[in-house]
Amino acid sequence: MQQPSVTPAGSKGRRVLGYLLKYGVPLIITVGLCYLLFHDIDFGMMLETIRRDCDFRWIGAALAVSILSHVLRAARWRIQLRALGIDASLWELTLSIFGTYAVNLVFPRLGEVWRTGFVAERRQAPFATVFGSMVADRLADTITVLLITGFTFLLAGAQLVSYLSQNPEAYDTAMTLATSPWLWLTIIIVIVVPAFILVKYPEAKAVVKIRAVWQRLWDGFAVIVKMPGKGRWLLLTAGVWGCYFFQLYLAFFSFPVTAQVVAEHGVTAVLVCFVLSSISMAVPSNGGIGPWQWAVIFGLSLYTVPGLTTEYATTFANLVMGTQTLLLILLGIFTFTAIALQRNRPSSPSSAYES
């Protein structure tokens, strides 16, 4: 009689710790920041400010632009996938984008894994290849944020320096870590040891499998350099980030005080808030809830306008994030309902791709 396999207690403990770090830490950060946001807030006053001042037509327009940004992102990713021979429809990819953001609200960063698996299953394509294209997609976003941040520094460098230096202890800690010899020694070991094993034992079964997975990851990642339609891809990238900025710009007009910020300080004020909020999305949290509001509130605090109190800025940031989150929830419900309804309809594999 075959004995059932037993999972070592240490391995199980490491998995539990991994799940806690992956999902518990972002949740704690989100809850902590939301507590700091709301613990001194008079909810009655906040709701009264929204009822009295908010023009929801601007919020609705901002949300419509947000949906457009998701569609443009799907169209951009489609160019990358087609270069890999994966001919997914724009509808499928749009659903995958909607689902990504909905999943990230519950499990941060897991949305990207979900959309990769969704497209790989629908198109019967290797997961690693699709994942590589998604990594390239995200890398393009990172580069775009850096370019926008650099441009904003030219326009409003003093405000951004104030933001980045507002917590000198955290800055000093980061610099100490970055210059630590132990950190760089660890990085070298992590790179050199696997490289040595790959070179020394190229015929080992595990090494062969790792090479195959890595090759598919690299194919998905590198296709962005050699794919046809790069010009259209760049235009769609500009469109995606243009939508992100424009939706915040429209939201500024939903309240008379934030509209006055634009009137007195111009588009630069919106751009500063946009860059700070974009940087804040790097903080692990559920859908950016918490860090995003903090960044926008601080951005608004850099500008002096009658009536623009911390409470008013908090009301604005919470409403914009709240309506955006509600939209993502609705899009998630729509996405998973649509997928469930389509499960009985067979999807043909990509004819141009052979795994």
Contacts in CASP RR format, 6 or more apart in sequence:
PFRMAT RR
TARGET T0000
AUTHOR 0000-0000-0000
METHOD contacts of the structure
MODEL  1
MQQPSVTPAGSKGRRVLGYLLKYGVPLIITVGLCYLLFHDIDFGMMLETI
RRDCDFRWIGAALAVSILSHVLRAARWRIQLRALGIDASLWELTLSIFGT
YAVNLVFPRLGEVWRTGFVAERRQAPFATVFGSMVADRLADTITVLLITG
FTFLLAGAQLVSYLSQNPEAYDTAMTLATSPWLWLTIIIVIVVPAFILVK
YPEAKAVVKIRAVWQRLWDGFAVIVKMPGKGRWLLLTAGVWGCYFFQLYL
AFFSFPVTAQVVAEHGVTAVLVCFVLSSISMAVPSNGGIGPWQWAVIFGL
SLYTVPGLTTEYATTFANLVMGTQTLLLILLGIFTFTAIALQRNRPSSPS
SAYES
22 108 0 8 1.000
22 109 0 8 1.000
23 107 0 8 1.000
23 108 0 8 1.000
23 110 0 8 1.000
25 284 0 8 1.000
26 108 0 8 1.000
26 109 0 8 1.000
26 284 0 8 1.000
26 285 0 8 1.000
26 286 0 8 1.000
27 286 0 8 1.000
29 283 0 8 1.000
29 284 0 8 1.000
29 285 0 8 1.000
29 290 0 8 1.000
29 291 0 8 1.000
30 285 0 8 1.000
30 286 0 8 1.000
30 287 0 8 1.000
30 288 0 8 1.000
30 289 0 8 1.000
30 290 0 8 1.000
33 285 0 8 1.000
33 289 0 8 1.000
33 290 0 8 1.000
33 291 0 8 1.000
33 293 0 8 1.000
33 294 0 8 1.000
34 289 0 8 1.000
34 290 0 8 1.000
37 290 0 8 1.000
37 293 0 8 1.000
37 294 0 8 1.000
37 314 0 8 1.000
37 318 0 8 1.000
41 311 0 8 1.000
41 314 0 8 1.000
42 311 0 8 1.000
45 311 0 8 1.000
46 311 0 8 1.000
46 314 0 8 1.000
46 315 0 8 1.000
46 318 0 8 1.000
49 311 0 8 1.000
49 312 0 8 1.000
49 315 0 8 1.000
50 315 0 8 1.000
50 319 0 8 1.000
53 255 0 8 1.000
53 256 0 8 1.000
53 257 0 8 1.000
54 254 0 8 1.000
54 255 0 8 1.000
54 319 0 8 1.000
55 253 0 8 1.000
55 254 0 8 1.000
55 255 0 8 1.000
56 254 0 8 1.000
57 254 0 8 1.000
58 250 0 8 1.000
58 251 0 8 1.000
58 253 0 8 1.000
58 254 0 8 1.000
59 251 0 8 1.000
59 254 0 8 1.000
59 319 0 8 1.000
59 320 0 8 1.000
59 323 0 8 1.000
60 323 0 8 1.000
61 250 0 8 1.000
62 247 0 8 1.000
62 248 0 8 1.000
62 250 0 8 1.000
62 251 0 8 1.000
62 254 0 8 1.000
62 320 0 8 1.000
62 323 0 8 1.000
63 247 0 8 1.000
63 323 0 8 1.000
63 324 0 8 1.000
63 327 0 8 1.000
65 243 0 8 1.000
65 246 0 8 1.000
65 247 0 8 1.000
65 250 0 8 1.000
66 243 0 8 1.000
66 247 0 8 1.000
66 324 0 8 1.000
66 327 0 8 1.000
67 327 0 8 1.000
67 331 0 8 1.000
68 243 0 8 1.000
69 239 0 8 1.000
69 240 0 8 1.000
69 242 0 8 1.000
69 243 0 8 1.000
69 244 0 8 1.000
69 247 0 8 1.000
70 94 0 8 1.000
70 97 0 8 1.000
70 98 0 8 1.000
70 101 0 8 1.000
70 331 0 8 1.000
71 90 0 8 1.000
71 94 0 8 1.000
71 97 0 8 1.000
72 236 0 8 1.000
72 239 0 8 1.000
72 240 0 8 1.000
72 243 0 8 1.000
73 97 0 8 1.000
73 137 0 8 1.000
73 236 0 8 1.000
73 240 0 8 1.000
74 90 0 8 1.000
74 93 0 8 1.000
74 94 0 8 1.000
74 96 0 8 1.000
74 97 0 8 1.000
75 90 0 8 1.000
75 93 0 8 1.000
75 236 0 8 1.000
76 137 0 8 1.000
76 233 0 8 1.000
76 236 0 8 1.000
76 237 0 8 1.000
76 240 0 8 1.000
77 93 0 8 1.000
77 97 0 8 1.000
77 133 0 8 1.000
77 134 0 8 1.000
77 137 0 8 1.000
78 88 0 8 1.000
78 90 0 8 1.000
78 93 0 8 1.000
79 227 0 8 1.000
79 229 0 8 1.000
79 232 0 8 1.000
79 233 0 8 1.000
79 236 0 8 1.000
80 133 0 8 1.000
80 136 0 8 1.000
80 137 0 8 1.000
80 220 0 8 1.000
80 223 0 8 1.000
80 224 0 8 1.000
80 227 0 8 1.000
80 233 0 8 1.000
81 87 0 8 1.000
81 88 0 8 1.000
81 93 0 8 1.000
81 119 0 8 1.000
81 123 0 8 1.000
81 130 0 8 1.000
81 133 0 8 1.000
82 227 0 8 1.000
83 223 0 8 1.000
83 226 0 8 1.000
83 227 0 8 1.000
83 228 0 8 1.000
84 125 0 8 1.000
84 129 0 8 1.000
84 130 0 8 1.000
84 133 0 8 1.000
84 219 0 8 1.000
84 220 0 8 1.000
84 223 0 8 1.000
84 353 0 8 1.000
85 350 0 8 1.000
85 352 0 8 1.000
85 353 0 8 1.000
86 119 0 8 1.000
86 123 0 8 1.000
86 125 0 8 1.000
86 129 0 8 1.000
86 130 0 8 1.000
86 350 0 8 1.000
86 352 0 8 1.000
86 353 0 8 1.000
87 123 0 8 1.000
87 350 0 8 1.000
87 351 0 8 1.000
87 352 0 8 1.000
87 353 0 8 1.000
88 119 0 8 1.000
88 122 0 8 1.000
88 123 0 8 1.000
88 350 0 8 1.000
92 118 0 8 1.000
92 119 0 8 1.000
92 122 0 8 1.000
92 123 0 8 1.000
93 119 0 8 1.000
95 118 0 8 1.000
95 335 0 8 1.000
95 338 0 8 1.000
95 339 0 8 1.000
96 115 0 8 1.000
96 118 0 8 1.000
96 119 0 8 1.000
97 115 0 8 1.000
98 328 0 8 1.000
98 331 0 8 1.000
98 332 0 8 1.000
98 334 0 8 1.000
98 335 0 8 1.000
99 111 0 8 1.000
99 114 0 8 1.000
99 115 0 8 1.000
99 331 0 8 1.000
99 332 0 8 1.000
99 335 0 8 1.000
99 336 0 8 1.000
100 111 0 8 1.000
100 112 0 8 1.000
100 114 0 8 1.000
100 115 0 8 1.000
101 111 0 8 1.000
101 287 0 8 1.000
101 328 0 8 1.000
101 331 0 8 1.000
101 332 0 8 1.000
102 328 0 8 1.000
102 329 0 8 1.000
102 331 0 8 1.000
102 332 0 8 1.000
102 333 0 8 1.000
102 335 0 8 1.000
102 336 0 8 1.000
103 110 0 8 1.000
103 111 0 8 1.000
103 114 0 8 1.000
104 110 0 8 1.000
104 111 0 8 1.000
104 112 0 8 1.000
104 286 0 8 1.000
104 287 0 8 1.000
105 286 0 8 1.000
105 287 0 8 1.000
105 289 0 8 1.000
105 325 0 8 1.000
105 328 0 8 1.000
105 329 0 8 1.000
106 286 0 8 1.000
108 284 0 8 1.000
108 285 0 8 1.000
108 286 0 8 1.000
108 287 0 8 1.000
109 284 0 8 1.000
112 134 0 8 1.000
112 138 0 8 1.000
113 131 0 8 1.000
115 134 0 8 1.000
116 127 0 8 1.000
116 130 0 8 1.000
116 131 0 8 1.000
116 134 0 8 1.000
117 127 0 8 1.000
117 130 0 8 1.000
118 339 0 8 1.000
119 125 0 8 1.000
119 130 0 8 1.000
120 126 0 8 1.000
120 127 0 8 1.000
120 129 0 8 1.000
120 130 0 8 1.000
120 131 0 8 1.000
122 347 0 8 1.000
123 130 0 8 1.000
123 347 0 8 1.000
123 349 0 8 1.000
123 350 0 8 1.000
123 353 0 8 1.000
124 349 0 8 1.000
124 350 0 8 1.000
124 353 0 8 1.000
124 355 0 8 1.000
125 349 0 8 1.000
125 350 0 8 1.000
125 353 0 8 1.000
125 355 0 8 1.000
126 216 0 8 1.000
126 355 0 8 1.000
128 213 0 8 1.000
128 216 0 8 1.000
128 217 0 8 1.000
129 216 0 8 1.000
129 217 0 8 1.000
129 219 0 8 1.000
129 220 0 8 1.000
129 355 0 8 1.000
130 220 0 8 1.000
131 217 0 8 1.000
131 220 0 8 1.000
132 216 0 8 1.000
132 217 0 8 1.000
132 218 0 8 1.000
132 219 0 8 1.000
132 220 0 8 1.000
132 221 0 8 1.000
133 220 0 8 1.000
133 221 0 8 1.000
133 223 0 8 1.000
133 224 0 8 1.000
135 217 0 8 1.000
135 220 0 8 1.000
135 221 0 8 1.000
136 220 0 8 1.000
136 221 0 8 1.000
136 222 0 8 1.000
136 223 0 8 1.000
136 224 0 8 1.000
139 221 0 8 1.000
140 224 0 8 1.000
140 237 0 8 1.000
141 241 0 8 1.000
144 237 0 8 1.000
144 241 0 8 1.000
145 275 0 8 1.000
145 278 0 8 1.000
145 279 0 8 1.000
148 241 0 8 1.000
148 271 0 8 1.000
148 274 0 8 1.000
148 275 0 8 1.000
148 278 0 8 1.000
149 160 0 8 1.000
149 275 0 8 1.000
149 278 0 8 1.000
149 279 0 8 1.000
152 160 0 8 1.000
152 268 0 8 1.000
152 271 0 8 1.000
152 272 0 8 1.000
152 275 0 8 1.000
153 160 0 8 1.000
155 268 0 8 1.000
155 271 0 8 1.000
156 268 0 8 1.000
156 271 0 8 1.000
156 272 0 8 1.000
159 272 0 8 1.000
159 299 0 8 1.000
159 302 0 8 1.000
160 272 0 8 1.000
160 275 0 8 1.000
160 276 0 8 1.000
162 302 0 8 1.000
163 276 0 8 1.000
163 295 0 8 1.000
163 298 0 8 1.000
163 299 0 8 1.000
164 171 0 8 1.000
165 171 0 8 1.000
166 298 0 8 1.000
177 183 0 8 1.000
197 207 0 8 1.000
198 207 0 8 1.000
198 210 0 8 1.000
198 211 0 8 1.000
201 207 0 8 1.000
202 208 0 8 1.000
202 211 0 8 1.000
224 230 0 8 1.000
224 233 0 8 1.000
227 233 0 8 1.000
244 274 0 8 1.000
244 278 0 8 1.000
245 270 0 8 1.000
245 271 0 8 1.000
245 274 0 8 1.000
248 270 0 8 1.000
248 273 0 8 1.000
248 274 0 8 1.000
248 277 0 8 1.000
248 320 0 8 1.000
249 262 0 8 1.000
249 267 0 8 1.000
249 270 0 8 1.000
251 258 0 8 1.000
251 316 0 8 1.000
251 320 0 8 1.000
252 258 0 8 1.000
252 259 0 8 1.000
252 261 0 8 1.000
252 262 0 8 1.000
252 270 0 8 1.000
253 259 0 8 1.000
253 262 0 8 1.000
254 316 0 8 1.000
254 319 0 8 1.000
254 320 0 8 1.000
255 312 0 8 1.000
255 315 0 8 1.000
255 316 0 8 1.000
257 305 0 8 1.000
257 306 0 8 1.000
257 307 0 8 1.000
257 308 0 8 1.000
257 312 0 8 1.000
257 316 0 8 1.000
258 300 0 8 1.000
258 308 0 8 1.000
258 316 0 8 1.000
260 305 0 8 1.000
260 306 0 8 1.000
260 308 0 8 1.000
261 269 0 8 1.000
261 270 0 8 1.000
261 300 0 8 1.000
261 303 0 8 1.000
261 305 0 8 1.000
261 308 0 8 1.000
262 269 0 8 1.000
262 270 0 8 1.000
264 303 0 8 1.000
264 305 0 8 1.000
265 303 0 8 1.000
269 299 0 8 1.000
269 300 0 8 1.000
269 302 0 8 1.000
269 303 0 8 1.000
272 299 0 8 1.000
272 302 0 8 1.000
273 295 0 8 1.000
273 296 0 8 1.000
273 299 0 8 1.000
273 300 0 8 1.000
276 295 0 8 1.000
276 296 0 8 1.000
276 298 0 8 1.000
276 299 0 8 1.000
277 292 0 8 1.000
277 295 0 8 1.000
277 296 0 8 1.000
279 295 0 8 1.000
280 288 0 8 1.000
280 291 0 8 1.000
280 292 0 8 1.000
280 294 0 8 1.000
280 295 0 8 1.000
281 288 0 8 1.000
281 291 0 8 1.000
281 292 0 8 1.000
283 291 0 8 1.000
285 291 0 8 1.000
287 325 0 8 1.000
287 328 0 8 1.000
288 321 0 8 1.000
289 321 0 8 1.000
289 325 0 8 1.000
290 321 0 8 1.000
292 317 0 8 1.000
292 321 0 8 1.000
293 314 0 8 1.000
293 317 0 8 1.000
293 318 0 8 1.000
293 321 0 8 1.000
296 313 0 8 1.000
296 316 0 8 1.000
296 317 0 8 1.000
296 320 0 8 1.000
297 310 0 8 1.000
297 313 0 8 1.000
297 314 0 8 1.000
297 317 0 8 1.000
300 308 0 8 1.000
300 313 0 8 1.000
300 316 0 8 1.000
300 317 0 8 1.000
301 310 0 8 1.000
301 313 0 8 1.000
END
